[in-house]
Amino acid sequence: MSEPVMGVGICRPPALRKYALLATALSLLGCAVLSAPVLAADAPAADVVYSVESAKAAKSLMLDVVHAGKRLVAVGDRGHILYSDDQGATWTQAKVPTRQLLTAVFFVDDKHGWAVGHDAQILASEDGGVTWTKQFEDLKRESPLLDVWFKDVNSGFAVGAYGALMETTDGGKHWEDASDRLDNEDQFHLNAIAAVKDAGLFIVGEQGSMFRSADWGQTWEKLEGPYEGSLFGVIGTAQPNTLLAYGLRGNLYRSTDFGSTWEQVQLQAARGTLEFGLSGATLLDDGSIVIVGNGGSVISSSDNGENFTVFNRPDRISVSAVTAAGNGNLILAGQGGVRATSPTGAELSK
């Protein structure tokens, strides 16, 4: 690879003869060999091992950051979950019953949230991210879940390696394998799931794989996408039926018809076409979109994704996720931990 990748290489067993880059960790974390894709029932009870408390947790690898109401919640390496009630100025470490890498987090309101990660773990919080319980894990699988989305406090999905699609209808008390709803014979890794306004759900993944559901996850349609490389993320815009899918080497595509057709969005940086991988995005309250990625890339659009302004942070540290700070600034999560920046992604003046 000619660029640092916001994703650990998940090495498939030799029989599968495939290699994928997943937006789950930085390449410095190495490459783990995964077991066969079998979803097991909840693991038997054992002594709970909590994440290690660390004064430097806010500067360690963090892979996702979201809002739980006005509170910020971030997840990342070694089971670290952090929360901030002062717009990212300070962070408190939550009590978390795992030391596995956590890849994504989603809150449906200011109290109820879910985080997913390695060993197919699913954690839940009912107090805005202060404390967490483990709802599901599959130790035999030894492969990660990569994204999670909930419609309400009861109904949600998690996606991950080897085509994993899991569903709950009771807030996570029970999780069931729904992978057979997808036409995914090659078991491509599923990297992200998102809602599209007035349309339904959309999943993107390995080798440009795309799936959409107009009935919010009960049935899925496989699409022929515009790109054969890995897609790391997808986000719906403020416009109905409109979404963006993004991945390796700055590849960014826009659809206004729920994925039936696509147009590539050209990204021009100061030194030419942006070729850094893109890994995370957020839709701001004013309808603006911010996407982040490798090389400190922070790109923003105020016209529902038709055009983007490109900024590369001077530190070039890879960024995996972004959200609004709540005061007009941004919160970035990635290789350097969590940090508050200006609306463009630049450092705040001191």
C-alpha positions in Angstrom: 0.0 0.0 0.0 1.3 3.4 -0.8 -0.7 5.2 1.9 -1.4 4.6 5.5 -4.8 2.9 5.8 -7.4 3.7 8.3 -8.1 0.0 8.7 -6.4 -3.1 9.9 -5.9 -5.7 7.3 -8.2 -8.6 8.2 -6.6 -11.6 6.7 -9.1 -14.2 5.5 -8.2 -17.9 5.8 -6.1 -19.0 2.8 -9.1 -21.0 1.4 -11.0 -17.7 0.9 -8.2 -16.2 -1.1 -9.3 -12.6 -0.4 -7.8 -9.7 1.5 -9.8 -6.7 2.7 -9.0 -3.4 4.3 -11.5 -2.7 7.1 -12.1 0.7 8.7 -11.6 -0.8 12.2 -8.2 0.3 13.2 -5.0 1.8 12.0 -2.6 -0.4 10.1 -0.1 -0.2 12.9 -2.3 -2.6 14.9 -1.3 -5.4 12.6 -3.2 -8.2 10.9 -5.2 -10.8 12.7 -6.1 -14.2 11.3 -9.8 -14.8 11.7 -11.7 -18.0 12.3 -14.5 -19.3 10.2 -17.6 -17.1 10.1 -19.9 -18.8 12.6 -22.3 -16.8 14.8 -22.6 -18.4 18.2 -25.1 -17.8 20.9 -24.2 -15.6 23.8 -21.0 -16.7 25.5 -21.3 -18.4 28.9 -21.0 -16.1 31.9 -17.4 -15.5 33.1 -15.5 -13.1 35.3 -15.9 -9.7 33.8 -12.8 -8.0 32.7 -13.1 -4.2 32.4 -11.1 -1.8 30.3 -8.0 -0.5 32.0 -8.3 3.0 33.3 -5.8 5.3 31.7 -5.1 9.0 32.1 -4.0 9.0 28.4 -7.1 7.3 27.1 -8.2 10.5 25.3 -5.0 10.4 23.3 -5.1 6.8 22.4 -6.6 5.3 19.2 -10.3 6.2 19.0 -12.4 5.0 16.1 -15.8 6.6 16.5 -17.4 9.6 18.2 -21.1 10.5 18.4 -23.7 12.5 20.4 -25.8 11.2 23.2 -28.0 14.3 23.4 -25.6 17.1 24.3 -23.0 14.6 25.6 -20.2 13.4 23.4 -19.2 9.7 23.4 -16.2 8.1 21.8 -15.0 4.5 21.5 -11.7 2.9 20.5 -8.8 0.8 21.5 -8.6 -1.6 24.5 -12.3 -1.1 25.2 -12.0 2.5 26.0 -15.2 4.6 26.0 -14.9 8.2 26.8 -17.6 10.9 27.3 -17.5 14.7 27.5 -20.1 17.1 28.8 -18.1 20.2 28.0 -18.0 20.1 24.2 -14.8 18.0 24.1 -12.7 20.2 26.4 -12.3 17.3 28.9 -13.1 13.6 28.7 -14.1 11.0 31.4 -13.5 7.3 30.9 -16.6 5.1 31.2 -16.7 1.8 33.0 -16.7 -0.8 30.2 -16.7 -4.6 30.5 -14.2 -5.4 27.7 -10.6 -4.7 26.6 -11.3 -5.5 23.0 -11.1 -2.8 20.2 -14.4 -1.1 19.8 -15.1 0.1 16.3 -18.4 2.0 16.3 -21.0 3.5 18.6 -24.6 4.7 18.0 -27.1 6.5 20.3 -30.8 6.6 19.5 -31.4 9.3 22.2 -29.6 10.9 25.1 -29.6 7.7 27.2 -29.7 4.6 25.0 -26.6 3.6 23.0 -24.8 0.6 21.6 -21.1 0.0 20.8 -19.7 -2.8 18.7 -16.2 -4.3 18.2 -13.9 -7.3 18.0 -15.1 -10.8 19.1 -18.4 -9.7 17.7 -19.1 -7.9 20.9 -22.1 -5.6 21.4 -22.3 -3.4 24.4 -25.2 -1.3 25.6 -25.7 1.8 27.8 -28.8 3.2 29.3 -27.3 6.2 31.0 -25.8 8.2 28.2 -22.5 6.3 28.0 -21.4 6.4 31.6 -21.8 2.7 32.3 -22.0 -0.3 29.8 -23.2 -3.9 29.8 -22.2 -6.6 27.4 -25.2 -7.9 25.4 -23.5 -10.3 23.0 -20.2 -11.7 22.0 -18.9 -14.6 19.9 -15.4 -15.6 21.1 -15.1 -18.4 18.6 -15.7 -16.1 15.7 -12.8 -13.8 16.6 -13.9 -11.3 14.0 -15.2 -7.7 14.5 -18.5 -6.1 14.1 -17.9 -2.8 12.3 -21.0 -0.6 12.6 -24.3 -0.4 14.4 -27.5 1.5 13.7 -30.8 1.7 15.7 -34.2 2.9 14.5 -35.5 3.3 18.1 -34.8 1.8 21.5 -35.9 -1.6 20.4 -35.0 -2.1 16.7 -31.4 -2.2 15.5 -28.8 -3.8 13.3 -25.0 -4.5 13.5 -22.8 -5.3 10.5 -19.3 -6.7 10.3 -16.7 -9.1 8.9 -17.6 -12.0 6.7 -21.0 -10.5 5.8 -22.3 -10.5 9.3 -25.7 -8.8 9.7 -27.3 -9.1 13.1 -30.7 -7.8 14.2 -32.4 -7.1 17.5 -36.1 -6.2 18.1 -36.0 -5.9 21.8 -33.2 -3.4 22.5 -30.5 -6.0 22.4 -31.8 -8.5 24.9 -31.6 -11.0 22.0 -29.5 -10.7 18.8 -30.2 -12.9 15.8 -28.2 -13.6 12.7 -29.9 -12.0 9.7 -27.0 -12.4 7.2 -29.0 -14.7 5.0 -31.2 -11.7 4.0 -28.3 -10.4 1.9 -27.3 -11.7 -1.5 -23.6 -11.9 -0.3 -22.4 -15.3 -1.4 -18.7 -14.3 -1.1 -19.3 -13.0 2.4 -17.8 -9.6 1.7 -17.1 -7.7 4.9 -19.7 -5.1 5.6 -18.2 -1.9 6.8 -21.0 0.5 7.4 -24.8 0.9 7.7 -26.8 4.1 7.6 -30.3 5.5 7.2 -31.2 7.5 4.0 -33.9 10.1 4.4 -37.4 9.0 3.1 -35.8 5.9 1.6 -34.5 3.2 4.0 -31.2 1.6 5.1 -28.0 1.3 3.1 -24.9 -1.0 3.6 -21.5 -0.7 2.0 -18.4 -2.9 2.3 -15.6 -4.8 0.7 -15.0 -4.7 -3.0 -17.6 -2.0 -3.5 -20.4 -4.2 -2.3 -23.7 -2.3 -1.7 -27.1 -3.4 -0.3 -30.3 -1.3 0.2 -33.5 -1.9 2.1 -36.6 0.1 1.5 -38.4 -1.6 4.4 -35.8 -0.8 7.0 -34.0 -4.0 7.1 -36.5 -6.8 6.5 -35.6 -7.4 2.9 -32.4 -6.3 1.0 -31.5 -5.7 -2.6 -28.0 -6.1 -3.9 -26.8 -3.3 -6.1 -24.1 -3.0 -8.7 -22.0 -0.1 -7.4 -19.8 2.4 -9.2 -16.5 1.2 -7.6 -14.8 -2.1 -7.1 -12.6 -1.1 -4.2 -13.5 -1.2 -0.5 -16.1 1.3 0.7 -15.6 2.3 4.3 -18.6 4.4 4.9 -22.0 5.7 3.8 -24.1 8.7 5.0 -27.5 10.0 4.1 -27.8 13.7 3.3 -30.5 16.2 4.4 -32.2 15.6 1.0 -34.6 12.7 0.5 -33.1 9.6 -1.3 -29.7 11.2 -1.4 -26.5 9.6 0.0 -22.8 9.5 -0.2 -20.5 6.4 -0.2 -16.8 6.7 0.3 -13.6 4.6 0.6 -10.1 4.0 -0.6 -7.9 6.7 -2.2 -10.4 9.5 -1.9 -13.1 7.7 -3.8 -16.4 9.4 -3.1 -19.7 8.8 -4.9 -23.1 10.5 -4.7 -26.6 9.2 -5.4 -29.9 11.0 -5.5 -32.1 7.9 -6.1 -31.2 5.7 -3.2 -28.3 4.0 -4.9 -29.8 3.3 -8.3 -27.3 5.6 -10.1 -24.1 7.2 -8.9 -21.8 10.1 -9.8 -18.3 10.5 -8.6 -17.5 13.6 -6.6 -14.0 15.0 -7.5 -12.0 16.1 -4.5 -9.2 18.6 -5.2 -6.6 19.2 -2.5 -3.9 21.9 -2.5 -1.5 19.6 -4.3 -4.0 17.9 -6.7 -6.6 15.2 -6.5 -7.1 13.9 -3.0 -6.0 10.2 -2.8 -6.2 9.5 0.9 -8.8 7.0 2.1 -12.0 8.3 3.7 -13.3 6.6 6.7 -16.0 8.6 8.6 -18.7 11.2 8.2 -21.3 13.3 10.0 -24.4 15.3 9.0 -24.5 18.6 10.9 -27.6 20.3 12.1 -27.5 22.9 9.3 -27.3 20.1 6.6 -23.6 20.4 6.0 -21.6 17.2 5.6 -18.1 16.6 7.0 -16.0 13.5 5.9 -12.7 12.6 7.4 -9.9 10.1 6.6 -6.2 9.4 6.3 -3.5 12.0 6.0 -5.5 14.3 8.3 -8.2 14.8 5.6 -11.2 16.8 6.6 -13.6 17.6 3.7 -16.8 19.5 4.0 -19.9 20.2 1.8 -22.7 22.8 2.2 -24.7 21.6 -0.8 -25.7 18.1 0.1 -22.5 16.6 -1.2 -22.4 18.0 -4.7 -19.1 19.8 -3.9 -16.5 19.6 -1.2 -13.8 21.8 0.3 -10.7 19.8 1.1 -8.4 20.5 4.1 -5.5 18.3 5.2 -4.3 18.8 8.7 -0.6 19.6 8.9 0.0 16.8 11.4 -1.3 14.3 8.8 -2.6 12.1 11.6 -5.3 9.7 10.3 -8.8 10.5 11.4 -11.5 7.9 11.6 -14.6 9.7 12.7 -16.1 13.2 13.2 -19.0 14.9 14.8 -20.1 18.4 15.9 -18.7 19.7 19.2 -21.9 21.6 19.9 -20.4 25.0 19.7 -19.7 25.3 16.0 -16.5 23.4 16.2 -15.7 19.8 15.3 -14.6 16.7 17.3 -12.2 14.4 15.5 -11.4 10.9 16.5 -8.6 8.8 15.2 -4.9 8.0 15.6 -4.3 10.9 18.0 -7.3 10.3 20.2 -10.2 12.8 20.4 -9.7 16.5 19.8 -11.7 19.6 19.2 -10.9 21.6 16.0 -12.3 24.5 14.1 -15.2 23.9 11.7 -12.6 23.3 8.9 -10.6 20.7 10.9 -7.8 23.1 11.8 -6.3 23.5 15.2 -8.1 25.9 17.6 -6.2 29.1 18.3 -5.0 29.3 21.8 
